């Protein structure tokens, strides 16, 4: 499909650079067969049914943006400055990363981030991607990132991270280190909202998809068939798979919180909709024409024009319906992107 079919005009003032407080005070556009209804995130329990099961991505965002210089730190001089954003773990000490200033790097170079924290360049690829091996591994590497790294806020926020983002850009149920972007639909949940869902009889399960920085990359091609998705690592436990399959067999619906949990569920799902335990990497790219196998509802924030995520929601709820929903959201002042408001979508063929 033509990428420009997913374009639309968005006023800059609707781009949110801070979340509302409390988290569950955000607006929720409820997209149904008979139109779009203005609600709040706190209304979510009443929009779901007992026996539905919600799928949350429990990845934890790490401070994956690093600033360093080529070679060891030296007093004086003007060493080549390098900025890297990690996007996929390849081992306990090895990450794929996007590097600004990648042209200055060669295989074998060392990038120094602090006196005792550095990485060597193992490979260089197109698009500024490099493979880095750090001088720390596992928990020690995570600790170094916490000390020296920055949260890689989406570029469209137009600002650097600060102390407040360390809490705001993390879900309340984050468990497993590895994401370099937040599963942003989950940012709206509070302990009180989770308790209200439990009281409604809505089940909750967790999956893990470590969201990569590739989610921020613009689509630079004219045709969706020419776009390459970067892969991300994910896990669905046997317990989660069993709960999902039992709920579906009993007539419950699978409700994904965010496009990340949806992409993982659809990567694992069989043709008959059953969901096995699963682990591995996925580069699934969902565009209109894709046949959804397991997901019935999707809670998701509002996405960039021409983005792979707007393509995904258009595939899920229908292009005409999503165009109408976004037009209403813009006209009524919904806040867009990672810190913005949310929506609740139904799969087109179930409406």
PyMOL commands that set and color helices and strands:
alter all, ss='L'
color gray80, all
select helices_A, chain A and resi 3-6+12-14+23-25+41-47+102-104+126-128+138-148+155-157+165-168+184-188+191-200+213-216+224-226+238-249+259-268+308-317+319-331+348-350
alter helices_A, ss='H'
color red, helices_A
select strands_A, chain A and resi 27-32+35-40+53-57+59-61+65-70+81-89+94-100+110-114+117-124+129-134+176-179+203-209+232-236+254-257+278-282+297-301+342-346
alter strands_A, ss='S'
color yellow, strands_A
deselect
rebuild
show_as cartoon
